[in-house]
Amino acid sequence: MAMAEQLLRLLQELDDDQFQHFKFLLEHSARSQAIPHGDPARASCPRTVELMLQYYAQHAMSLARKLLERIPRLDLVQQFRPLQD
């Protein structure tokens, strides 16, 4: 399964509040190529995945794991741990 599909499935497991929290953390990520302010706030699950892949490329899955740990949704972190970036 492609990384985009994996990320989409992962984000679809979040409830609305968790998804909003995830997008907030994503928008305020300390990474050097952070997604522009405001873009994630309006984004749907598929658009959030597109933004993550656009700005973080091969690091998108590891970033998603880190953000899920902060929500916390450790069950999802464990579910996707075997996947490679």
Secondary structure, DSSP 8 states (H G I E B T S, - for coil): --HHHHHHHHHHTS-HHHHHHHHHHHHT--STT---TTHHHH--HHHHHHHHHHHHGGGHHHHHHHHHHHTT-HHHHHHHTT---
